[in-house]
Amino acid sequence: MQQGWLILLIMSTVLLAIVLIRVRIDYRWFGYALLHLVIAAIGLYLINGTGWFGEFFIPINIVTLFTLVVLGIPGLVLLIVIKLTLI
Protein backbone atom coordinates (compact mmCIF):
# COMPACT_ATOMS: atom_id res chain seq x y z
CA MET A 1 0.00 0.00 0.00
CA GLN A 2 2.83 2.40 0.82
CA GLN A 3 4.46 1.74 -2.55
CA GLY A 4 1.30 2.96 -4.26
CA TRP A 5 1.42 6.24 -2.35
CA LEU A 6 5.12 6.64 -3.13
CA ILE A 7 4.51 6.08 -6.85
CA LEU A 8 1.64 8.58 -6.76
CA LEU A 9 3.85 11.14 -5.02
CA ILE A 10 6.67 10.71 -7.54
CA MET A 11 4.29 10.94 -10.52
CA SER A 12 2.62 14.05 -9.09
CA THR A 13 5.98 15.71 -8.48
CA VAL A 14 7.14 14.96 -12.03
CA LEU A 15 3.90 16.28 -13.53
CA LEU A 16 4.08 19.43 -11.38
CA ALA A 17 7.68 20.01 -12.50
CA ILE A 18 6.64 19.63 -16.16
CA VAL A 19 3.82 22.16 -15.72
CA LEU A 20 6.10 24.64 -13.95
CA ILE A 21 8.75 24.34 -16.66
CA ARG A 22 6.27 24.85 -19.52
CA VAL A 23 4.32 27.73 -17.97
CA ARG A 24 6.01 31.09 -18.02
CA ILE A 25 6.00 32.72 -14.59
CA ASP A 26 4.53 36.21 -14.45
CA TYR A 27 6.69 38.17 -12.05
CA ARG A 28 4.09 40.92 -11.59
CA TRP A 29 2.25 38.49 -9.32
CA PHE A 30 5.04 38.73 -6.75
CA GLY A 31 4.78 42.52 -6.76
CA TYR A 32 1.01 42.43 -6.23
CA ALA A 33 1.38 39.90 -3.40
CA LEU A 34 4.05 42.03 -1.74
CA LEU A 35 1.91 45.15 -2.09
CA HIS A 36 -1.08 43.41 -0.48
CA LEU A 37 1.16 42.12 2.31
CA VAL A 38 2.44 45.63 3.06
CA ILE A 39 -1.08 47.11 2.99
CA ALA A 40 -2.29 44.39 5.38
CA ALA A 41 0.60 45.06 7.78
CA ILE A 42 -0.04 48.81 7.70
CA GLY A 43 -3.76 48.23 8.26
CA LEU A 44 -3.15 46.04 11.30
CA TYR A 45 -0.63 48.52 12.63
CA LEU A 46 -3.13 51.37 12.30
CA ILE A 47 -5.89 49.36 13.97
CA ASN A 48 -3.60 48.46 16.87
CA GLY A 49 -1.86 51.82 17.16
CA THR A 50 -4.71 54.30 16.84
CA GLY A 51 -6.83 52.94 19.65
CA TRP A 52 -10.06 53.25 17.66
CA PHE A 53 -11.24 50.02 19.27
CA GLY A 54 -9.98 50.80 22.77
CA GLU A 55 -7.94 48.00 24.28
CA PHE A 56 -8.60 45.79 21.27
CA PHE A 57 -5.39 44.31 19.85
CA ILE A 58 -4.85 41.93 16.91
CA PRO A 59 -1.29 40.56 16.83
CA ILE A 60 0.73 41.20 13.71
CA ASN A 61 2.15 37.83 12.71
CA ILE A 62 2.39 35.74 9.56
CA VAL A 63 -0.98 34.03 10.10
CA THR A 64 -2.95 37.24 10.55
CA LEU A 65 -1.16 38.94 7.66
CA PHE A 66 -1.84 36.09 5.23
CA THR A 67 -5.45 35.94 6.41
CA LEU A 68 -5.82 39.60 5.49
CA VAL A 69 -3.94 39.23 2.21
CA VAL A 70 -6.08 36.32 1.04
CA LEU A 71 -9.48 37.33 2.42
CA GLY A 72 -9.24 41.13 2.60
CA ILE A 73 -11.91 42.97 4.62
CA PRO A 74 -13.87 39.77 5.39
CA GLY A 75 -10.61 38.39 6.79
CA LEU A 76 -10.35 41.39 9.08
CA VAL A 77 -13.90 40.79 10.28
CA LEU A 78 -13.02 37.11 10.79
CA LEU A 79 -9.99 38.03 12.91
CA ILE A 80 -12.06 40.45 14.99
CA VAL A 81 -14.80 37.86 15.59
CA ILE A 82 -12.23 35.21 16.53
CA LYS A 83 -10.51 37.63 18.89
CA LEU A 84 -13.81 38.61 20.53
CA THR A 85 -14.90 35.01 21.01
CA LEU A 86 -11.60 34.00 22.57
CA ILE A 87 -11.57 36.87 25.08
C-alpha positions, -999 to 999 in steps of 0.1 A, spaced: 0 0 0 28 24 8 45 17 -26 13 30 -43 14 62 -23 51 66 -31 45 61 -68 16 86 -68 39 111 -50 67 107 -75 43 109 -105 26 140 -91 60 157 -85 71 150 -120 39 163 -135 41 194 -114 77 200 -125 66 196 -162 38 222 -157 61 246 -140 87 243 -167 63 248 -195 43 277 -180 60 311 -180 60 327 -146 45 362 -145 67 382 -120 41 409 -116 22 385 -93 50 387 -68 48 425 -68 10 424 -62 14 399 -34 41 420 -17 19 452 -21 -11 434 -5 12 421 23 24 456 31 -11 471 30 -23 444 54 6 451 78 0 488 77 -38 482 83 -31 460 113 -6 485 126 -31 514 123 -59 494 140 -36 485 169 -19 518 172 -47 543 168 -68 529 197 -101 532 177 -112 500 193 -100 508 228 -79 480 243 -86 458 213 -54 443 199 -48 419 169 -13 406 168 7 412 137 22 378 127 24 357 96 -10 340 101 -29 372 106 -12 389 77 -18 361 52 -55 359 64 -58 396 55 -39 392 22 -61 363 10 -95 373 24 -92 411 26 -119 430 46 -139 398 54 -106 384 68 -103 414 91 -139 408 103 -130 371 108 -100 380 129 -121 405 150 -148 379 156 -122 352 165 -105 376 189 -138 386 205 -149 350 210 -116 340 226 -116 369 251 
